[in-house]
Amino acid sequence: MPKCVDSESFTLYTVRTMYLKLTNASPQHRGTKLAIDRDLVVTAHSSQVTRDDGLTEMVTFLFCPPHGTWEVSETFDQVLSQLNKV
């Protein structure tokens, strides 16, 4: 039976929950919901970032080749929690 990964802006149906449900933290797309295939995540780390407007925030970075790096607002622990769900 397919599982449903739901968001405010989209719904994904999959045989197993293979998508991380996250929130974009990059300035151009802040607050936009993301669904990232968990199998593409190579590394994850958090760092404090100072934006061009002087705003300082904690951001978690996910490196997902070949797509590049995503900035998300969820904490490192929240991301790991989703990655560790089977």
N, C-alpha and C positions, 0 to 999 in steps of 0.2 A: 504494500500500500504506500503510495507516494506521501511524503511529508511536505508540509507547506512552510516556507519561510516567508513571512509577511512583513511588510513595511508600510509606512504611510503612503509611499508613492509607487510601490510595485509589489507583486506577489510572484514568488518562484515556487514551482513544484519540482521536487526531486525525489529519487528513490531513497536516498539517505541525505541527511542534512549535511551538505558539503560546502555550504556557503557561510562565511562570517557575516553577520549583520552589524554594520558599523556606520559611523557618522564622519563625513569628510571634514577635516580641520584646515584644509588649505584656504587662504584668504579669499580666493576667487569663488570657491564652492562651499564655503563654511555652512554646515548644517544639512547638506545634501546627504541622503541615505545612500549607503553603498552595500553591495553584496559582492564579496570577494571569495573566489574559489579557494578553500582552505588548502588544497593540494599545491597551489602556486606559491604559498608563503614560504620563503627561504629563511628570512631573518625578521626579527621584530625587536625594536628597542624604543625606549622613551628618552626624551631630552627636552630641556627647557629651551624655548625658542623666543627670540625677540624679533617681532615683525617690523616691517618698514615704518609702520605708524607708531612704533614704540611700545606696543602691547607685548607683554611677556606672558607666555602660556606654556603649559606642559603638553607635549604632543607625542603620540606613539607613531613610529614609522614602520611600515611593512614593506619589505622588498619582495616583489613578485615578478620575476622575469617571465616573459619578455616585456611586460607592461611598465616596469619601473617601480618607483617607490610611492606609496600612498601615505598621506598624513591623516591620522584619525584622532578624534577627540576622546575615545575610550582609553582607559588606563592600560598599561602593560598587563596587569593582572586580569583585567576584564577580557583582553584579547586572548591571553593564554587560556583562560577559562573556556572560551569558545573553541579554541584550537584543540583542547583536550577532550571535548565532548565527542563521544563516538556515535 
